[in-house]
Amino acid sequence: RRSSLPEPLFSVVIACHNHEDFVREAVESALSQEFPGREVIVVDDGSRDRTSEVLNTFGASITFARFPVNRGAGAARNHGASLAKGKYLVFLDGDDALLPQTLSIYSQLVTARLPTLLLGRSAQCHEKLPAPPPPSREVRFVEYPDFFAKDRPWLYNTSSLVVERAPFLAAGGWSEDIFYQDIQDLLNKLGVAGKTLLVLSPDTVWYRMH
């Protein structure tokens, strides 16, 4: 029997490996979003530290899967995507974090413009997450017919990538034999998949340097 619960707009897919010091903040940043229409899926890619113990404390508030051995970020993200029910996949690495407004901003954009790809804006931080900035009332963005038409720079960052689930699956997802340049590879696959929005402001993701 199918659940009577509506399908979420967003599936936040968090892949992590040996992130015991950071993954709690990543998950909490997704669970505490102001926008309610989301699910949070976390895949532990064979961590050998206490990452899984941290994740077990979230109980039923997340969908949690664990690989017994390290298979790579691409495999972990693909597995998370295979469990997703949302129309859009929001990828987040286990050492980064969403800002409080992020899914509300993404919801505003995808509801109005129906993109295939949405490229968020990341702010770098070092070790400790800063206090979130005041909420922004204005969202600035540029729209393109597809990713290959983009004419402005964007920091290639998995945690700033939002993609419609159906085109992602049709493109074959992440290439699991690539790590460096993995996001460039995925975006090449999706280069002409459809409308692309580039967020100019505000920031949507903390990209942690450590």
JOJOSUL-V747257 format. One record per pair of residues at least 24 apart in sequence whose ideal C-beta (glycine too) atoms are under 10 Angstrom apart, sorted by the first residue. I is the first residue (numbers start at 1). J is the second residue. D is the distance in Angstrom with one decimal. If there is no record, write none. Layout:
i:I j:J d:D
i:I j:J d:D
This chain:
i:3 j:85 d:9.3
i:5 j:39 d:9.9
i:5 j:85 d:9.4
i:6 j:37 d:7.7
i:6 j:85 d:9.7
i:7 j:37 d:8.8
i:7 j:39 d:8.9
i:7 j:84 d:9.7
i:7 j:85 d:5.0
i:7 j:86 d:6.7
i:7 j:87 d:7.3
i:8 j:35 d:9.8
i:8 j:36 d:8.7
i:8 j:37 d:5.1
i:8 j:38 d:5.1
i:8 j:39 d:4.7
i:8 j:40 d:9.5
i:8 j:84 d:8.6
i:8 j:85 d:6.1
i:8 j:86 d:4.4
i:8 j:87 d:7.9
i:8 j:88 d:9.0
i:8 j:103 d:9.9
i:9 j:35 d:7.9
i:9 j:36 d:9.5
i:9 j:37 d:4.2
i:9 j:38 d:6.9
i:9 j:39 d:9.6
i:9 j:86 d:5.9
i:9 j:87 d:5.6
i:9 j:88 d:6.4
i:9 j:90 d:9.7
i:9 j:103 d:8.2
i:9 j:106 d:8.5
i:9 j:107 d:6.2
i:9 j:110 d:7.2
i:9 j:111 d:8.3
i:10 j:35 d:7.5
i:10 j:37 d:6.5
i:10 j:38 d:4.3
i:10 j:39 d:7.6
i:10 j:40 d:9.4
i:10 j:84 d:9.1
i:10 j:86 d:4.9
i:10 j:87 d:7.7
i:10 j:88 d:5.2
i:10 j:89 d:7.8
i:10 j:90 d:5.1
i:10 j:102 d:9.5
i:10 j:103 d:5.8
i:10 j:106 d:6.8
i:10 j:107 d:7.6
i:10 j:110 d:8.6
i:10 j:162 d:7.8
i:10 j:165 d:9.8
i:11 j:38 d:7.2
i:11 j:39 d:5.3
i:11 j:40 d:8.1
i:11 j:41 d:6.0
i:11 j:63 d:8.9
i:11 j:80 d:7.8
i:11 j:81 d:7.6
i:11 j:83 d:8.0
i:11 j:84 d:3.5
i:11 j:85 d:6.3
i:11 j:86 d:3.4
i:11 j:87 d:8.4
i:11 j:88 d:7.2
i:11 j:89 d:5.5
i:11 j:90 d:6.9
i:11 j:91 d:9.6
i:11 j:165 d:7.1
i:12 j:38 d:5.9
i:12 j:39 d:7.1
i:12 j:40 d:4.9
i:12 j:41 d:6.9
i:12 j:42 d:8.8
i:12 j:62 d:9.2
i:12 j:80 d:9.0
i:12 j:84 d:9.0
i:12 j:86 d:8.3
i:12 j:88 d:9.7
i:12 j:89 d:8.2
i:12 j:90 d:4.6
i:12 j:91 d:8.1
i:12 j:92 d:5.8
i:12 j:98 d:7.5
i:12 j:102 d:9.4
i:12 j:103 d:7.9
i:12 j:162 d:9.7
i:13 j:39 d:9.4
i:13 j:40 d:8.5
i:13 j:41 d:5.1
i:13 j:42 d:8.1
i:13 j:43 d:7.4
i:13 j:63 d:9.6
i:13 j:76 d:8.7
i:13 j:77 d:6.0
i:13 j:78 d:9.2
i:13 j:79 d:8.9
i:13 j:80 d:3.7
i:13 j:81 d:5.8
i:13 j:82 d:9.7
i:13 j:83 d:8.3
i:13 j:84 d:6.4
i:13 j:86 d:9.2
i:13 j:89 d:5.6
i:13 j:90 d:6.9
i:13 j:91 d:5.4
i:13 j:92 d:7.0
i:13 j:158 d:9.8
i:13 j:165 d:9.9
i:14 j:40 d:7.0
i:14 j:41 d:6.9
i:14 j:42 d:4.5
i:14 j:43 d:7.2
i:14 j:44 d:9.4
i:14 j:55 d:9.1
i:14 j:62 d:8.3
i:14 j:64 d:9.8
i:14 j:76 d:9.0
i:14 j:77 d:9.1
i:14 j:80 d:7.2
i:14 j:90 d:9.3
i:14 j:91 d:8.1
i:14 j:92 d:4.8
i:14 j:93 d:7.4
i:14 j:94 d:5.7
i:14 j:96 d:8.9
i:14 j:98 d:9.9
i:14 j:159 d:9.2
i:15 j:41 d:9.4
i:15 j:42 d:8.0
i:15 j:43 d:5.2
i:15 j:44 d:8.5
i:15 j:45 d:6.0
i:15 j:67 d:9.9
i:15 j:72 d:9.2
i:15 j:73 d:5.3
i:15 j:74 d:8.6
i:15 j:75 d:8.7
i:15 j:76 d:3.8
i:15 j:77 d:4.8
i:15 j:78 d:9.2
i:15 j:79 d:8.4
i:15 j:80 d:6.3
i:15 j:81 d:9.9
i:15 j:91 d:7.6
i:15 j:92 d:8.1
i:15 j:93 d:6.5
i:15 j:94 d:6.4
i:15 j:158 d:8.3
i:15 j:174 d:9.4
i:16 j:42 d:6.8
i:16 j:43 d:7.3
i:16 j:44 d:5.8
i:16 j:45 d:6.6
i:16 j:47 d:6.8
i:16 j:51 d:5.8
i:16 j:52 d:9.4
i:16 j:54 d:9.3
i:16 j:55 d:7.9
i:16 j:66 d:10.0
i:16 j:73 d:9.1
i:16 j:76 d:7.7
i:16 j:92 d:9.3
i:16 j:93 d:7.3
i:16 j:94 d:2.6
i:16 j:95 d:7.5
i:17 j:43 d:9.4
i:17 j:44 d:7.4
i:17 j:45 d:4.2
i:17 j:46 d:6.7
i:17 j:47 d:5.5
i:17 j:48 d:8.8
i:17 j:49 d:9.2
i:17 j:51 d:7.4
i:17 j:67 d:9.0
i:17 j:70 d:6.2
i:17 j:71 d:9.4
i:17 j:72 d:8.6
i:17 j:73 d:7.2
i:17 j:76 d:7.4
i:17 j:93 d:9.4
i:17 j:94 d:7.1
i:17 j:95 d:9.5
i:18 j:44 d:9.4
i:18 j:45 d:8.7
i:18 j:46 d:8.9
i:18 j:47 d:4.9
i:18 j:48 d:6.3
i:18 j:49 d:5.0
i:18 j:50 d:9.4
i:18 j:51 d:6.3
i:18 j:70 d:8.8
i:18 j:94 d:8.8
i:18 j:95 d:9.5
i:19 j:44 d:8.6
i:19 j:45 d:9.4
i:19 j:47 d:7.1
i:19 j:49 d:8.0
i:19 j:50 d:9.8
i:19 j:51 d:5.4
i:19 j:54 d:8.4
i:19 j:55 d:9.6
i:19 j:93 d:8.1
i:19 j:94 d:3.8
i:19 j:95 d:5.2
i:19 j:96 d:9.7
i:19 j:208 d:9.9
i:19 j:210 d:9.9
i:20 j:47 d:7.3
i:20 j:48 d:9.9
i:20 j:49 d:4.5
i:20 j:50 d:4.3
i:20 j:51 d:4.8
i:20 j:52 d:8.8
i:20 j:53 d:7.7
i:20 j:54 d:5.6
i:20 j:55 d:9.4
i:20 j:94 d:9.4
i:21 j:49 d:8.5
i:21 j:50 d:9.2
i:21 j:51 d:9.2
i:21 j:54 d:9.2
i:21 j:94 d:9.9
i:21 j:95 d:8.1
i:21 j:127 d:8.9
i:21 j:210 d:8.1
i:22 j:51 d:9.2
i:22 j:54 d:9.5
i:22 j:93 d:9.0
i:22 j:94 d:6.2
i:22 j:95 d:4.1
i:22 j:96 d:8.0
i:22 j:97 d:8.3
i:22 j:127 d:9.1
i:22 j:129 d:9.0
i:22 j:208 d:6.6
i:22 j:210 d:7.5
i:23 j:47 d:8.8
i:23 j:49 d:9.9
i:23 j:50 d:9.6
i:23 j:51 d:5.7
i:23 j:52 d:9.5
i:23 j:54 d:5.7
i:23 j:55 d:6.6
i:23 j:58 d:9.8
i:23 j:93 d:9.5
i:23 j:94 d:4.4
i:23 j:95 d:7.4
i:24 j:51 d:9.6
i:24 j:54 d:5.4
i:24 j:55 d:8.4
i:24 j:57 d:8.0
i:24 j:58 d:8.5
i:24 j:94 d:9.6
i:25 j:94 d:9.4
i:25 j:95 d:8.6
i:25 j:96 d:8.8
i:25 j:97 d:5.2
i:25 j:98 d:9.9
i:25 j:128 d:9.4
i:25 j:129 d:5.9
i:25 j:206 d:8.6
i:25 j:208 d:8.7
i:26 j:92 d:6.0
i:26 j:93 d:7.4
i:26 j:94 d:5.2
i:26 j:95 d:6.8
i:26 j:96 d:6.2
i:26 j:97 d:5.5
i:26 j:98 d:8.1
i:26 j:129 d:9.8
i:26 j:159 d:8.7
i:26 j:206 d:9.3
i:26 j:208 d:9.0
i:27 j:54 d:8.3
i:27 j:55 d:7.1
i:27 j:57 d:9.5
i:27 j:58 d:6.0
i:27 j:61 d:8.5
i:27 j:62 d:6.3
i:27 j:64 d:9.5
i:27 j:92 d:8.9
i:27 j:94 d:8.3
i:27 j:97 d:9.1
i:28 j:58 d:8.7
i:28 j:61 d:9.9
i:28 j:97 d:8.0
i:28 j:98 d:9.6
i:29 j:92 d:7.8
i:29 j:96 d:8.4
i:29 j:97 d:3.9
i:29 j:98 d:4.4
i:29 j:99 d:7.5
i:29 j:100 d:7.9
i:29 j:102 d:8.1
i:29 j:129 d:8.3
i:29 j:132 d:9.5
i:29 j:205 d:9.0
i:29 j:206 d:7.8
i:30 j:61 d:9.8
i:30 j:62 d:8.3
i:30 j:90 d:8.0
i:30 j:92 d:6.6
i:30 j:97 d:8.4
i:30 j:98 d:5.8
i:30 j:102 d:8.8
i:30 j:103 d:8.2
i:31 j:58 d:7.5
i:31 j:61 d:5.9
i:31 j:62 d:7.4
i:31 j:98 d:9.9
i:32 j:98 d:8.7
i:32 j:100 d:6.8
i:33 j:90 d:9.7
i:33 j:98 d:6.6
i:33 j:99 d:9.2
i:33 j:100 d:7.0
i:33 j:101 d:8.3
i:33 j:102 d:6.6
i:33 j:103 d:4.3
i:33 j:104 d:7.3
i:33 j:106 d:9.6
i:33 j:107 d:9.6
i:34 j:100 d:6.0
i:34 j:101 d:6.3
i:34 j:102 d:8.7
i:34 j:103 d:7.1
i:34 j:104 d:4.9
i:34 j:105 d:9.6
i:34 j:107 d:9.6
i:34 j:135 d:8.8
i:35 j:100 d:9.8
i:35 j:101 d:8.6
i:35 j:102 d:8.2
i:35 j:103 d:3.7
i:35 j:104 d:4.5
i:35 j:105 d:8.6
i:35 j:106 d:7.8
i:35 j:107 d:5.2
i:35 j:108 d:9.2
i:36 j:103 d:8.8
i:36 j:104 d:9.8
i:36 j:107 d:9.8
i:37 j:86 d:8.1
i:37 j:87 d:9.5
i:37 j:103 d:7.8
i:37 j:107 d:7.1
i:38 j:86 d:7.0
i:38 j:88 d:9.5
i:38 j:90 d:7.7
i:38 j:103 d:5.8
i:38 j:106 d:9.6
i:38 j:107 d:9.1
i:39 j:63 d:6.6
i:39 j:83 d:9.0
i:39 j:84 d:7.2
i:39 j:85 d:6.4
i:39 j:86 d:6.2
i:40 j:64 d:9.3
i:40 j:80 d:9.8
i:40 j:90 d:9.4
i:40 j:92 d:9.0
i:41 j:65 d:7.6
i:41 j:77 d:9.9
i:41 j:79 d:8.8
i:41 j:80 d:4.5
i:41 j:81 d:8.2
i:41 j:82 d:9.4
i:41 j:83 d:5.3
i:41 j:84 d:6.1
i:41 j:85 d:9.3
i:41 j:86 d:9.2
i:41 j:89 d:9.2
i:41 j:90 d:10.0
i:41 j:92 d:10.0
i:42 j:66 d:9.0
i:42 j:76 d:9.3
i:42 j:80 d:7.4
i:42 j:92 d:9.3
i:42 j:94 d:7.7
i:43 j:67 d:7.1
i:43 j:71 d:9.5
i:43 j:73 d:9.4
i:43 j:75 d:8.6
i:43 j:76 d:4.2
i:43 j:77 d:7.4
i:43 j:78 d:9.0
i:43 j:79 d:5.3
i:43 j:80 d:4.6
i:43 j:81 d:9.5
i:43 j:82 d:9.8
i:43 j:83 d:8.3
i:43 j:94 d:9.1
i:44 j:68 d:9.8
i:44 j:70 d:9.8
i:44 j:76 d:7.8
i:44 j:94 d:8.3
i:45 j:69 d:8.8
i:45 j:70 d:5.6
i:45 j:71 d:6.1
i:45 j:72 d:6.9
i:45 j:73 d:6.6
i:45 j:74 d:9.7
i:45 j:75 d:7.2
i:45 j:76 d:4.1
i:45 j:77 d:9.1
i:45 j:79 d:8.9
i:45 j:94 d:8.7
i:46 j:70 d:3.6
i:46 j:71 d:6.6
i:46 j:72 d:9.3
i:46 j:75 d:9.8
i:46 j:76 d:8.7
i:47 j:94 d:8.9
i:51 j:94 d:7.4
i:54 j:94 d:9.9
i:55 j:94 d:9.3
i:71 j:176 d:7.4
i:72 j:174 d:8.9
i:72 j:175 d:9.9
i:72 j:176 d:5.9
i:72 j:177 d:8.0
i:72 j:178 d:8.7
i:72 j:179 d:6.3
i:72 j:182 d:8.9
i:73 j:158 d:7.7
i:73 j:174 d:7.5
i:73 j:176 d:8.8
i:73 j:178 d:9.5
i:73 j:179 d:6.4
i:73 j:182 d:6.8
i:73 j:183 d:10.0
i:74 j:173 d:7.7
i:74 j:174 d:3.6
i:74 j:175 d:6.0
i:74 j:176 d:4.1
i:74 j:177 d:7.6
i:74 j:178 d:6.6
i:74 j:179 d:7.3
i:74 j:182 d:5.9
i:74 j:185 d:9.0
i:74 j:186 d:8.6
i:75 j:173 d:9.5
i:75 j:174 d:7.7
i:75 j:176 d:4.6
i:75 j:177 d:9.5
i:76 j:174 d:8.9
i:76 j:176 d:9.2
i:77 j:158 d:7.7
i:77 j:161 d:9.9
i:77 j:168 d:9.9
i:77 j:173 d:7.4
i:77 j:174 d:5.1
i:77 j:176 d:9.0
i:77 j:182 d:8.9
i:77 j:186 d:9.2
i:78 j:168 d:9.4
i:78 j:169 d:9.3
i:78 j:172 d:9.0
i:78 j:173 d:4.5
i:78 j:174 d:5.4
i:78 j:175 d:9.4
i:78 j:176 d:6.7
i:79 j:173 d:9.6
i:79 j:176 d:10.0
i:81 j:163 d:9.1
i:81 j:165 d:6.9
i:81 j:168 d:6.5
i:81 j:169 d:7.1
i:81 j:173 d:6.1
i:81 j:174 d:8.3
i:82 j:169 d:8.4
i:82 j:173 d:8.5
i:84 j:165 d:6.1
i:84 j:168 d:9.4
i:84 j:169 d:9.5
i:85 j:165 d:8.6
i:86 j:164 d:9.7
i:86 j:165 d:6.4
i:87 j:114 d:9.9
i:87 j:164 d:6.6
i:87 j:165 d:6.2
i:87 j:166 d:8.1
i:88 j:115 d:9.0
i:88 j:116 d:9.5
i:88 j:117 d:9.7
i:88 j:118 d:7.5
i:88 j:162 d:5.5
i:88 j:163 d:6.9
i:88 j:164 d:5.7
i:88 j:165 d:6.4
i:88 j:166 d:9.9
i:88 j:168 d:9.1
i:89 j:161 d:8.3
i:89 j:162 d:6.9
i:89 j:163 d:5.4
i:89 j:164 d:7.8
i:89 j:165 d:5.3
i:89 j:168 d:5.9
i:89 j:169 d:9.3
i:89 j:173 d:9.5
i:90 j:118 d:8.8
i:90 j:120 d:8.6
i:90 j:159 d:8.8
i:90 j:160 d:9.5
i:90 j:161 d:7.9
i:90 j:162 d:5.1
i:90 j:163 d:8.7
i:90 j:204 d:9.6
i:90 j:205 d:9.6
i:91 j:157 d:9.4
i:91 j:158 d:5.1
i:91 j:159 d:6.5
i:91 j:160 d:8.4
i:91 j:161 d:5.0
i:91 j:162 d:7.6
i:91 j:163 d:7.8
i:91 j:168 d:9.6
i:91 j:174 d:9.0
i:91 j:183 d:8.9
i:91 j:186 d:9.4
i:92 j:158 d:7.7
i:92 j:159 d:4.9
i:92 j:160 d:9.2
i:92 j:161 d:9.2
i:92 j:205 d:7.6
i:93 j:157 d:8.5
i:93 j:158 d:5.6
i:93 j:159 d:5.1
i:93 j:205 d:9.5
i:93 j:207 d:8.5
i:93 j:208 d:8.4
i:94 j:159 d:9.6
i:94 j:208 d:9.8
i:95 j:159 d:8.9
i:95 j:206 d:9.6
i:95 j:207 d:9.0
i:95 j:208 d:5.0
i:95 j:209 d:9.3
i:95 j:210 d:6.5
i:96 j:122 d:7.8
i:96 j:125 d:9.1
i:96 j:129 d:9.4
i:96 j:157 d:8.0
i:96 j:158 d:8.2
i:96 j:159 d:4.0
i:96 j:160 d:8.8
i:96 j:205 d:6.0
i:96 j:206 d:5.9
i:96 j:207 d:5.6
i:96 j:208 d:5.5
i:97 j:125 d:8.6
i:97 j:129 d:5.8
i:97 j:132 d:9.5
i:97 j:159 d:8.2
i:97 j:205 d:7.2
i:97 j:206 d:4.4
i:97 j:207 d:9.0
i:97 j:208 d:7.3
i:98 j:159 d:8.0
i:98 j:160 d:9.9
i:98 j:204 d:6.9
i:98 j:205 d:6.0
i:98 j:206 d:7.7
i:99 j:123 d:8.2
i:99 j:129 d:9.7
i:99 j:132 d:5.6
i:99 j:133 d:7.6
i:99 j:135 d:9.5
i:99 j:136 d:9.6
i:99 j:202 d:7.7
i:99 j:203 d:6.1
i:99 j:204 d:5.7
i:99 j:205 d:6.7
i:99 j:206 d:6.7
i:100 j:132 d:5.3
i:100 j:133 d:9.4
i:100 j:135 d:7.6
i:101 j:132 d:8.2
i:101 j:133 d:9.2
i:101 j:134 d:10.0
i:101 j:135 d:5.7
i:101 j:136 d:6.8
i:101 j:139 d:9.1
i:101 j:202 d:7.1
i:101 j:203 d:9.3
i:101 j:204 d:7.6
i:102 j:160 d:9.7
i:102 j:162 d:9.5
i:102 j:199 d:9.8
i:102 j:202 d:9.3
i:102 j:203 d:8.8
i:102 j:204 d:4.4
i:102 j:205 d:6.9
i:102 j:206 d:9.9
i:103 j:162 d:9.5
i:103 j:204 d:8.9
i:104 j:135 d:9.0
i:104 j:139 d:9.5
i:105 j:135 d:9.9
i:105 j:136 d:8.1
i:105 j:139 d:5.5
i:105 j:141 d:9.2
i:105 j:199 d:7.3
i:105 j:201 d:9.8
i:105 j:202 d:7.3
i:105 j:203 d:9.8
i:105 j:204 d:6.1
i:106 j:139 d:9.5
i:106 j:162 d:5.8
i:106 j:197 d:9.3
i:106 j:199 d:8.6
i:106 j:204 d:7.4
i:108 j:139 d:6.2
i:108 j:141 d:9.8
i:109 j:139 d:6.8
i:109 j:141 d:6.4
i:109 j:143 d:9.3
i:109 j:162 d:8.9
i:109 j:197 d:5.6
i:109 j:199 d:7.5
i:110 j:162 d:7.8
i:110 j:164 d:8.4
i:110 j:197 d:8.2
i:112 j:139 d:9.8
i:112 j:141 d:9.9
i:112 j:197 d:9.6
i:113 j:141 d:8.3
i:113 j:143 d:6.3
i:113 j:195 d:6.8
i:113 j:196 d:9.9
i:113 j:197 d:6.0
i:114 j:164 d:8.8
i:114 j:194 d:8.8
i:114 j:195 d:6.9
i:114 j:197 d:9.7
i:115 j:141 d:9.5
i:115 j:143 d:7.6
i:115 j:144 d:9.1
i:115 j:146 d:9.9
i:115 j:162 d:8.3
i:115 j:163 d:9.2
i:115 j:164 d:7.5
i:115 j:194 d:7.0
i:115 j:195 d:4.4
i:115 j:196 d:6.0
i:115 j:197 d:4.6
i:115 j:198 d:9.8
i:116 j:146 d:7.8
i:116 j:147 d:8.4
i:116 j:162 d:9.7
i:116 j:163 d:7.0
i:116 j:164 d:4.9
i:116 j:166 d:9.1
i:116 j:167 d:5.3
i:116 j:168 d:8.9
i:116 j:190 d:7.1
i:116 j:192 d:9.7
i:116 j:193 d:4.9
i:116 j:194 d:3.1
i:116 j:195 d:5.6
i:116 j:196 d:6.7
i:116 j:197 d:9.3
i:117 j:144 d:8.9
i:117 j:146 d:8.1
i:117 j:147 d:5.6
i:117 j:150 d:9.4
i:117 j:161 d:7.7
i:117 j:162 d:7.1
i:117 j:163 d:5.5
i:117 j:164 d:7.5
i:117 j:167 d:8.3
i:117 j:168 d:9.3
i:117 j:187 d:7.7
i:117 j:190 d:6.2
i:117 j:191 d:9.4
i:117 j:193 d:7.0
i:117 j:194 d:7.1
i:117 j:195 d:7.5
i:117 j:196 d:4.3
i:117 j:197 d:7.2
i:117 j:198 d:9.0
i:118 j:160 d:8.9
i:118 j:161 d:8.0
i:118 j:162 d:3.9
i:118 j:163 d:7.6
i:118 j:164 d:8.8
i:118 j:195 d:9.4
i:118 j:196 d:7.5
i:118 j:197 d:4.9
i:118 j:198 d:8.3
i:118 j:199 d:7.3
i:118 j:204 d:9.4
i:119 j:144 d:9.6
i:119 j:147 d:8.2
i:119 j:150 d:8.0
i:119 j:152 d:9.7
i:119 j:154 d:5.3
i:119 j:155 d:9.1
i:119 j:156 d:9.3
i:119 j:157 d:9.0
i:119 j:160 d:6.2
i:119 j:161 d:6.8
i:119 j:162 d:7.6
i:119 j:163 d:9.7
i:119 j:187 d:9.0
i:119 j:196 d:6.8
i:119 j:197 d:6.8
i:119 j:198 d:4.7
i:119 j:199 d:6.4
i:119 j:204 d:9.6
i:120 j:154 d:9.2
i:120 j:155 d:9.6
i:120 j:157 d:8.1
i:120 j:159 d:7.9
i:120 j:160 d:3.8
i:120 j:161 d:7.4
i:120 j:162 d:6.6
i:120 j:197 d:9.4
i:120 j:198 d:8.9
i:120 j:199 d:5.2
i:120 j:202 d:9.9
i:120 j:203 d:8.1
i:120 j:204 d:3.8
i:120 j:205 d:5.5
i:121 j:154 d:8.4
i:121 j:155 d:8.1
i:121 j:157 d:9.4
i:121 j:160 d:6.7
i:121 j:198 d:8.4
i:121 j:199 d:4.6
i:121 j:200 d:6.9
i:121 j:201 d:6.6
i:121 j:202 d:7.0
i:121 j:203 d:5.0
i:121 j:204 d:5.4
i:121 j:205 d:7.3
i:121 j:207 d:10.0
i:122 j:154 d:9.3
i:122 j:155 d:5.5
i:122 j:156 d:9.7
i:122 j:157 d:4.8
i:122 j:158 d:9.8
i:122 j:159 d:6.5
i:122 j:160 d:4.7
i:122 j:199 d:9.7
i:122 j:203 d:6.7
i:122 j:204 d:7.2
i:122 j:205 d:4.3
i:122 j:206 d:7.3
i:122 j:207 d:4.1
i:122 j:208 d:9.8
i:123 j:155 d:9.5
i:123 j:160 d:10.0
i:123 j:202 d:9.1
i:123 j:203 d:4.2
i:123 j:204 d:8.7
i:123 j:205 d:7.2
i:123 j:206 d:6.1
i:123 j:207 d:6.7
i:124 j:155 d:8.5
i:124 j:157 d:9.5
i:124 j:203 d:9.8
i:124 j:205 d:9.9
i:124 j:206 d:8.0
i:124 j:207 d:5.2
i:124 j:208 d:7.8
i:124 j:209 d:5.8
i:125 j:206 d:5.1
i:125 j:207 d:7.1
i:125 j:208 d:5.6
i:125 j:209 d:7.0
i:125 j:210 d:9.3
i:126 j:208 d:7.5
i:126 j:209 d:5.0
i:126 j:210 d:7.1
i:127 j:208 d:7.2
i:127 j:209 d:7.7
i:127 j:210 d:5.5
i:128 j:208 d:8.9
i:128 j:210 d:9.7
i:129 j:206 d:5.5
i:129 j:208 d:7.3
i:130 j:206 d:7.5
i:132 j:203 d:9.3
i:132 j:206 d:8.8
i:133 j:202 d:7.1
i:133 j:203 d:7.2
i:134 j:202 d:9.4
i:135 j:202 d:8.4
i:136 j:201 d:6.8
i:136 j:202 d:3.9
i:136 j:203 d:8.7
i:137 j:202 d:9.5
i:138 j:201 d:7.4
i:138 j:202 d:8.1
i:139 j:197 d:9.9
i:139 j:199 d:7.0
i:139 j:200 d:8.6
i:139 j:201 d:7.3
i:139 j:202 d:7.1
i:139 j:204 d:9.5
i:140 j:198 d:9.7
i:140 j:199 d:7.4
i:140 j:200 d:4.1
i:140 j:201 d:4.7
i:140 j:202 d:8.3
i:141 j:197 d:5.1
i:141 j:198 d:6.1
i:141 j:199 d:5.1
i:141 j:200 d:5.9
i:141 j:201 d:8.5
i:142 j:196 d:8.9
i:142 j:197 d:7.3
i:142 j:198 d:4.8
i:142 j:199 d:8.6
i:142 j:200 d:6.4
i:143 j:195 d:6.7
i:143 j:196 d:7.4
i:143 j:197 d:5.5
i:143 j:198 d:7.9
i:144 j:194 d:10.0
i:144 j:195 d:7.2
i:144 j:196 d:4.6
i:144 j:197 d:7.7
i:144 j:198 d:7.1
i:145 j:192 d:8.6
i:145 j:194 d:8.1
i:145 j:195 d:6.4
i:145 j:196 d:7.7
i:146 j:190 d:8.3
i:146 j:191 d:6.3
i:146 j:192 d:4.7
i:146 j:193 d:6.6
i:146 j:194 d:6.2
i:146 j:195 d:7.0
i:146 j:196 d:5.8
i:147 j:187 d:5.5
i:147 j:188 d:8.6
i:147 j:189 d:9.8
i:147 j:190 d:6.0
i:147 j:191 d:4.9
i:147 j:192 d:7.6
i:147 j:193 d:7.4
i:147 j:194 d:8.8
i:147 j:195 d:9.4
i:147 j:196 d:4.7
i:147 j:198 d:9.3
i:148 j:187 d:8.9
i:148 j:188 d:8.7
i:148 j:190 d:9.4
i:148 j:191 d:4.3
i:148 j:192 d:6.0
i:148 j:193 d:9.8
i:148 j:196 d:8.7
i:149 j:191 d:9.1
i:149 j:192 d:8.9
i:149 j:195 d:9.7
i:149 j:196 d:7.4
i:150 j:187 d:9.3
i:150 j:191 d:9.4
i:150 j:196 d:6.4
i:150 j:198 d:6.3
i:151 j:198 d:9.5
i:152 j:198 d:6.2
i:152 j:200 d:8.0
i:153 j:198 d:9.4
i:154 j:187 d:9.5
i:154 j:196 d:9.9
i:154 j:198 d:6.0
i:154 j:199 d:9.1
i:154 j:200 d:10.0
i:155 j:205 d:9.5
i:155 j:207 d:7.4
i:156 j:181 d:8.7
i:156 j:182 d:9.5
i:156 j:183 d:5.1
i:156 j:184 d:6.2
i:156 j:187 d:7.9
i:157 j:183 d:7.3
i:157 j:205 d:7.0
i:157 j:207 d:5.5
i:158 j:182 d:7.6
i:158 j:183 d:5.4
i:158 j:186 d:8.8
i:158 j:205 d:9.6
i:158 j:207 d:9.5
i:159 j:183 d:9.9
i:159 j:204 d:9.0
i:159 j:205 d:4.8
i:159 j:206 d:8.2
i:159 j:207 d:6.2
i:159 j:208 d:9.0
i:160 j:199 d:8.2
i:160 j:203 d:9.4
i:160 j:204 d:6.7
i:160 j:205 d:5.0
i:160 j:207 d:7.5
i:161 j:186 d:7.9
i:161 j:187 d:8.1
i:161 j:190 d:9.7
i:161 j:205 d:9.5
i:162 j:197 d:8.8
i:162 j:199 d:9.5
i:162 j:204 d:9.1
i:163 j:187 d:9.1
i:163 j:190 d:6.7
i:163 j:193 d:8.3
i:163 j:194 d:9.8
i:163 j:196 d:9.8
i:164 j:190 d:9.3
i:164 j:193 d:8.1
i:164 j:194 d:7.4
i:164 j:195 d:9.5
i:166 j:193 d:9.8
i:167 j:193 d:4.5
i:167 j:194 d:6.4
i:168 j:193 d:8.5
